[in-house]
Amino acid sequence: MASTSLSGKAFLTSSSHRSEAGIRSLAPSDLSFKSNHQSSSSSAFRGISVPNLRRPSHPSKLVVRAVGNDFGTLFQVSTYGESHGGGVGCIISGCPPRIPISVEEIQVELDRRRPGQSRITTPRKETDTCRISSGVNSDGMTTGTPIHVNVPNTDQRGHDYTEMSMAYRPSHADATYDFKYGVRSVQGGGRSSARETIGRVAAGAIAKKILKLRSNTEILAFVSQAHNVVLPADAVDYDTVTLDQIESNIVRCPDPVTAQKMIDAIDAVRVRGDSVGGTVTCVIRNVPRGLGSPVFDKLDALLSHAMMSLPATKGIQFGSGFEGTFLTGSEHNDGFYMENGKIRTRTNRSGGIQGGISNGETIYMTIAFKPTSTIGKKQNTVTRDRHETELIARGRHDPCVVPRAVPMVEAMAALVLVDQMMVHVGQNEIFEVNPDLQDSLLGPITTYEEAIEPVKKP
């Protein structure tokens, strides 16, 4: 083994021409340092400590962290569970303390998401009853520690997926999961199932509560298209639409005339064993100004990430969206004006976000969902051992996912906004804000006693 001296330190190599790639492959644990300083033939290197580089006596261990299950920066949510496993749920880290929250409040949101609500949703019968096992004390207040919400699966039918364990469902995640992992859960799609979103909706219920308390922010989503039935642009006022209007029918469209047409369209394909897609529009009112950060964490980029992580999503647009491409700049720009000492925009083609930062106007976006992949019609496919075949999928599936996607969209929007609110306060409100330009998020919250009242014990 060759040896050279650099400032008195032994620099060992297994050959006189050890490759740079070989040096880079060494782990930090393979580096050893000498503390004594010896004289050097060159004063230029005196006092510089150079590590001994040793060939590892055993192969380096590669540790890969499982990815894709966590969402958020400060308000972080990890979901777990599979469609036909023991249960699903989430762990929420970073939730502020002293937030009043009850199982009942979470359950309201889960009931909006659960299967078996109507004839146009999957007939799987799950109550989706949740349980909080940590992070909330006996008085119904968050403690600042991780919150665990669990929902058991009670209506599994693994035998419905016997054929699908051998053949891939077209346009589903069956094939790609095998391509990636070499193994998959063959019952109900595993993590690709929409049952994974239970954890998101549960965490979103808490996030919505925080937004309501902190800034009176309200998030409402509704179905704006089902198959070829489109909600007219002037049928809904984004400033006044209510949850009661949205929840007044099984398709969750706030316009009753359009809602009935949507239901009829879904029914027509449902009885044929087919499926259709559609769009969900999300409206966010009373959004604090200044949320989002340049350049990679723009608010619309973060919301896009959140929405596109939902099952069956295929596209998203904000404000005027693709329609804005037909306008000129003079037609599209949102002019500013003053109202009660506040800077406002006369129009809102930006959809409440400019330069990736919220401007205080209503945020609105529309998310596209594809037709449900699993259908009751015969389809051409291949088996896992690469033989062409035909498949008629069994199981219980939504003929159109958009009615149940509504609470999922609201939940993901809430998670993004709460996380960005915490990031904003952490960076911009350590010191006093500039009152001439900035709005503080640390002012009085919505009446706290009123918020606590629903969770007080009788």
Residue, then its C-alpha position, 0 to 999 in steps of 0.5 A: m500500500a502506497s503512502t504519501s505525507l501531507s502536513g505530517k498526516a498519512f494519506l494511504t491508498s491501496s494503489s498509487h492511482r486510487s480513483e476519485a470515484g472510489i474516494r467518493s464512495l466512502a461513507p463518513s464512518d470510514l474517515s478517521f482523523k489524527s489530532n496530532h500536528q507534525s511538521s511538514s516539508s511545506s509550510a503551506f500545508r502546516g496546520i491542515s488536518v487531512p483524514n486517513l482514508r481507509r477501504p471499508s472492511h465491509p460493504s457500505k450499508l444503504v439505507v433508503r427512507a420510505v418516501g411519498n407518505d408525508f405532506g407539509t413542512l411545519f404542519q406535517v401529515s403522514t397517512y397510513g393503511e390500505s384499502h383492505g387492511g386493518g385500517v387507515g388513518c394519519i399522524i399529524s405532527g406540528c399541530p399548534p396546542r390549545i386548538p379545540i377539536s372533537v371526534e365529532e368535528i372530524q367525523v362530520e368531514l369523514d361522513r362527507r367522504r365515506p362510501g355508500q352515501s347514495r346510488i351514485t357512489t360505491p356501495r361499500k358499507e363503511t361507517d368510517t368511524c374515527r378514534i383519536s388516540s393521542g395529541v388531544n386531551s380530555d378537555g378536547m384541546t390539542t396538546g402540541t404533540p403528535i395527533h393520531v387518528n385511526v379508522p378501522n376497515t370493517d367491510q373488506r371483500g378481498h375475494d373480489y380481487t382474485e382475478m385482479s391479483m393475476a391481471y392488471r386493471p387498465s389505467h389503474a395503479d396495478a401495473t405501475y406498482d409492480f413496475k416500481y416495487g416488484v410486489r403490491s397489495v392485490q386487494g383493492g389497490g392498496r395505497s392507490s385506493a381512495r380509502e387512503t384519503i381518509g387520513r387526509v380528510a381527518a387532518g384537513a378537519i383540524a386544519k380547517k378549524i385552525l383556519k377558521l379560528r385564526s383568520n376566519t378562512e372558509i374553504l368550500a368545494f363543489v362539483s362543477q362538471a360531471h361527464n358532459v354536464v357543465l355548471p354554467a359560469d353564472a350559476v354560482d356566486y363564489d362570494t355567497v355560495t354556502l355549504d348547505q347549497i352544496e350538500s343539498n343534493i347527492v352530487r354536491c352541485p350548488d345549482p339544483v337544476t344542473a345537479q339533477k342533470m349531473i345525477d341523470a348523466i351518472d346514472a346513465v353510465r352506472v347501470r351500464g357498468d361504466s364510469v365518467g369523470g368531472t371537475v371540482t371547483c374549490v373556493i377559498r374566502n378570507v385568505p390572509r395576504g402573503l401566503g406562499s414563497p418564491v420561487f419553488d414554493k409558490l402558493d399555486a404550486l403547493l396547491s397544485h402538488a396537493m390536488m394532483s396527489l389525490p387519486a384520479t386527478k388529471g389537471i388543475q387551473f387557477g382563476s381564468g385558467f386556460e380560458g385566460t390564454f384567449l385574452t390580451g394582457s389589457e383584458h386579463n390584468d386585475g386592476f387595483y383600487m382602494e377600499n376602506g384603506k385596503i388594496r383590492t383588485r376590481t377583477n379576480r382573473s388571477g384567482g387570488i394568487q399573484g406571483g405565487i403569493s396570496n393577495g387577499e382576494t378569493i382563491y378559486m381553482t378547478i381540479a379535473f378527475k378522470p373516469t373511475s378506472t375500475i369498471g364492470k365492462k370487459q377490457n383487454t389487459v395482460t397478466r402479471d406473467r405477461h399473457e394477453t387476456e380479458l378482464i371484467a373487474r369485480g368489487r364496489h366502485d364509484p361510477c363517478v368520483v367527483p361527489r366524494a372528491v369534494p371533501m378531499v379537495e377541501a382537506m388538501a387546500a386546508l393542509v396547504l394553507v395552515d402549513q403556509m400560514m405557519v411558515h409565513v409567521g415563522q419567517n415574517e413575524i418574528f419581528e414587528v411587521n410593516p403596518d403600512l404594507q403587511d397584515s399581521l397574522l398574530g392579531p386576535i382570533t375568532t371568538y375563542e369561547e365560541a369555538i370551544e363551546p361545541v366540544k365542552k362536555p354537558 
